[in-house]
């Protein structure tokens, strides 16, 4: 099976003509992602020149008026969204209406009501949203022919291997990728740190459980909400592969937002200690530091699934 996206699937970028969109579209192209164009109704019919590091040349990508036009002309299966928060709902709805099957939303600061509406509509249409407020998705190629890198995850940190990684934190995603770079990954997915996200920790675990190439999973959580507890309950009943976790925020004060919109302890709920206890009760080892979590995952792989 393929994890989240078929290798080499055509990708469009909503917001490609902006500074961030251009910067990260170049990065995605350099990683090997099959980016085929961008969407901006005000610049439809133009093109954007982007630099390719590998060949020290430039490539030109067309700009389309709508996602529907982009899909019709290119066969796009995925979209990466870099538009400002006030335009993000319209961008998501446009991609959903066009039938784009995977939508990766990098934008942060999107109103929760906008995200909730789009996530529910996508669910009804059988469309997967990753994010918002996330680093995106990286699926290293097992055949050495370029990676599928949708978003802002740095390329070149890791290659293909047996570990699946799912994280609510962008920075910690990169750190654990570095800690386990010698092992390699089937996929690295940042689900985002907002109160409502399109793909949850639990749903990511379900994908990794179904993937034959994934032998163990690293899950990175943080304070706020109950996503880790929900994932732990499902994993205890259904996960046949070892899962190791790291939870950020043990020293976070109650009532203070810590980085992400969803990273806040309210009414004594959503603490790192609560999450640690729920995970350990489900048989999921929890590292006190990212380095210790990486060590625990190595032990889980060496021990044939026993963390």
C-alpha positions in Angstrom: 0.0 0.0 0.0 1.0 3.7 -0.2 1.1 5.8 2.9 -1.0 9.0 2.5 0.1 9.6 -1.2 1.3 7.6 -4.2 4.9 8.0 -5.0 5.3 10.7 -7.7 1.7 11.8 -7.5 1.1 15.3 -9.1 1.0 18.1 -6.6 -0.2 21.7 -6.8 0.5 24.6 -4.5 -2.1 27.1 -3.5 -0.2 30.3 -2.7 2.8 29.4 -4.9 3.2 32.9 -6.1 3.8 34.4 -2.6 7.3 34.5 -0.9 6.7 31.4 1.3 5.0 29.5 -1.4 7.8 30.1 -3.9 10.5 29.3 -1.3 8.9 26.0 -0.2 7.8 25.0 -3.7 11.5 25.2 -4.7 12.4 23.0 -1.7 9.7 20.5 -2.6 10.9 20.3 -6.2 14.5 19.8 -5.0 13.3 17.0 -2.8 11.9 15.2 -5.8 8.2 16.1 -5.3 6.2 16.1 -8.5 4.9 19.7 -8.3 3.0 20.5 -11.5 1.7 24.1 -10.9 0.2 26.6 -8.6 -3.2 28.3 -8.1 -3.8 32.1 -7.9 -6.8 33.6 -9.7 -5.2 37.0 -9.9 -2.1 35.6 -11.7 -3.8 32.9 -13.8 -2.1 32.2 -17.1 1.3 33.3 -15.9 4.2 31.1 -14.7 6.7 31.1 -11.9 10.4 30.4 -12.3 12.0 28.3 -9.5 15.6 27.3 -8.9 16.6 23.6 -8.9 19.7 23.0 -6.8 20.5 19.6 -8.3 21.0 20.8 -11.8 21.7 24.5 -11.0 18.9 25.4 -13.4 15.5 27.0 -13.3 12.2 25.4 -14.0 8.9 27.2 -14.8 5.6 26.2 -13.4 2.2 27.4 -14.6 -0.3 29.3 -12.5 -4.0 28.3 -12.8 -7.1 30.2 -11.8 -8.7 27.5 -9.8 -8.0 24.1 -8.3 -10.5 22.6 -10.7 -8.6 23.9 -13.7 -5.3 22.8 -12.2 -6.6 19.3 -11.6 -8.1 19.1 -15.1 -4.9 20.2 -16.8 -2.4 18.3 -14.6 -4.3 15.4 -12.9 -3.2 16.8 -9.5 -3.9 14.4 -6.6 -2.7 16.6 -3.8 -2.5 20.3 -2.9 -0.3 22.2 -0.4 -1.8 25.4 1.0 0.4 28.4 1.9 -2.2 31.1 1.8 -2.8 33.7 4.6 -5.2 32.6 7.4 -8.1 34.8 6.1 -8.0 33.0 2.8 -7.4 29.5 4.0 -11.1 28.4 4.3 -11.8 29.4 0.7 -8.6 27.6 -0.4 -9.5 24.4 1.4 -13.1 24.5 0.1 -11.8 25.1 -3.5 -9.5 22.1 -3.2 -12.3 19.9 -1.7 -14.8 20.9 -4.4 -12.1 20.1 -7.1 -11.9 16.6 -5.7 -8.2 16.9 -4.6 -7.8 13.8 -2.4 -5.0 15.0 -0.2 -4.8 18.6 1.1 -1.9 19.7 3.3 -2.5 23.0 5.1 0.6 24.6 6.3 -1.0 27.9 7.3 -1.3 28.7 11.1 -3.7 31.1 12.7 -6.8 29.8 10.9 -10.0 30.3 12.9 -11.1 27.1 14.5 -14.6 27.4 13.1 -13.2 27.6 9.6 -11.1 24.5 10.1 -14.0 22.6 11.7 -16.2 23.3 8.7 -13.6 22.2 6.1 -12.6 19.1 8.0 -16.2 17.9 8.3 -16.9 18.6 4.6 -13.7 16.8 3.6 -14.7 13.8 5.8 -18.0 13.6 4.0 -16.3 13.7 0.6 -13.6 11.1 1.4 -10.8 13.6 1.3 -7.9 13.7 3.7 -6.7 17.0 5.2 -3.3 17.2 7.0 -3.0 20.2 9.3 -3.5 23.1 9.6 -0.6 24.7 11.4 1.7 21.8 10.5 5.0 21.0 8.8 3.3 18.7 6.3 4.2 15.2 5.1 7.4 13.5 4.0 7.3 10.0 2.4 10.9 9.0 1.6 11.3 7.0 -1.6 12.2 3.3 -1.1 13.7 3.2 -4.6 15.9 6.3 -4.4 14.0 8.3 -7.0 13.1 11.4 -5.1 10.9 11.9 -2.0 7.3 13.1 -1.8 7.8 16.1 0.5 4.6 18.2 0.9 5.2 21.2 3.1 8.1 22.5 5.0 9.9 19.4 6.4 13.6 19.7 5.6 14.7 17.3 3.0 17.9 15.2 3.2 17.6 14.4 6.9 16.3 10.8 6.4 15.9 8.1 3.9 13.5 5.2 3.6 13.3 2.7 6.5 11.0 0.9 8.9 9.9 3.7 11.2 6.7 5.7 11.0 6.6 9.1 12.7 3.6 11.2 13.6 3.9 14.5 15.5 1.9 17.5 16.8 5.1 19.5 16.9 7.1 20.7 13.8 10.4 21.2 15.5 10.3 17.9 17.4 9.4 16.2 14.2 12.8 17.3 12.8 14.6 16.4 16.0 13.3 12.8 16.1 14.0 12.4 12.4 17.6 13.4 13.1 17.8 11.1 16.2 16.6 8.1 14.1 18.1 9.1 10.7 20.2 5.9 10.5 17.0 3.7 10.7 15.0 5.6 8.1 11.2 6.2 7.8 8.2 5.0 5.9 6.6 8.4 6.4 6.9 11.5 8.7 3.7 13.3 9.2 3.1 16.5 11.2 -0.6 16.6 12.1 -0.5 20.1 13.5 -1.0 21.7 16.9 -4.5 23.3 16.5 -7.5 22.2 18.6 -9.1 20.7 15.4 -6.9 19.0 12.7 -7.8 17.1 9.6 -5.7 14.0 10.5 -5.4 13.0 14.2 -2.7 11.0 15.9 -5.1 8.1 16.1 -5.8 8.2 12.3 -2.0 8.3 11.6 -1.5 5.2 13.8 -4.3 3.5 11.8 -2.4 4.2 8.6 0.9 2.9 10.0 -0.7 -0.2 11.4 -2.0 -1.1 7.9 1.3 -0.4 6.2 3.4 -3.6 5.8 6.7 -1.7 5.6 6.2 0.2 8.9 7.6 -1.9 11.8 7.5 0.6 14.6 6.0 4.1 15.3 7.3 7.2 17.0 4.5 9.4 18.3 5.2 12.9 19.5 2.5 14.7 21.5 2.2 17.8 23.7 0.0 19.3 26.3 -3.6 20.2 25.5 -6.6 18.2 24.4 -7.0 14.5 24.5 -5.6 13.3 21.2 -2.8 11.2 22.8 -5.3 9.5 25.2 -7.6 8.6 22.3 -4.7 7.3 20.3 -3.5 5.2 23.3 -6.9 3.6 23.8 -7.1 2.6 20.1 -3.5 1.4 20.1 -4.0 -0.8 23.1 -6.8 -2.7 21.3 -5.6 -2.7 17.7 -2.0 -1.9 17.3 0.2 -4.9 16.6 3.4 -2.8 16.1 5.4 -1.2 18.9 4.7 2.5 19.5 7.0 4.8 21.5 6.1 8.3 22.5 7.5 11.6 23.6 5.3 14.3 25.3 6.3 17.9 25.3 5.3 20.3 28.1 5.8 18.7 31.5 6.8 22.1 33.0 4.0 24.1 31.2 1.9 26.3 33.5 -1.9 25.9 33.5 -3.9 28.3 31.4 -1.0 29.6 29.3 -0.9 28.8 25.6 2.5 27.2 24.8 3.3 27.7 21.1 0.4 26.0 19.4 -3.2 27.1 19.6 -4.2 23.7 21.1 -1.2 23.5 23.5 -2.9 24.8 26.6 -3.9 23.1 29.9 -7.4 24.1 30.9 -9.2 23.0 34.1 -6.4 20.7 35.0 -7.0 18.6 31.8 -4.5 17.9 29.0 -1.3 17.8 31.2 1.8 16.0 30.0 1.6 13.7 33.0 -2.0 12.7 32.2 -1.0 11.8 28.7 2.1 9.9 29.9 0.1 7.8 32.2 -2.5 7.0 29.6 0.1 6.0 27.1 2.0 3.8 29.5 -1.2 2.2 30.6 -1.7 1.2 27.0 1.7 -0.3 26.8 3.4 2.6 25.0 6.8 3.5 26.3 7.3 7.3 26.9 10.7 8.9 26.8 11.6 11.7 29.2 13.6 13.4 26.4 13.6 13.0 22.6 16.9 11.2 22.8 15.5 8.7 25.3 12.4 8.2 23.2 14.7 7.4 20.2 16.6 4.9 22.4 13.3 3.2 23.4 12.2 2.9 19.8 15.5 1.2 18.9 15.0 -1.2 21.8 11.4 -1.9 20.5 12.7 -2.8 17.1 15.5 -4.9 18.4 13.1 -6.7 20.8 10.6 -7.8 18.0 7.9 -5.4 19.1 8.4 -5.2 22.8 8.9 -1.6 24.0 
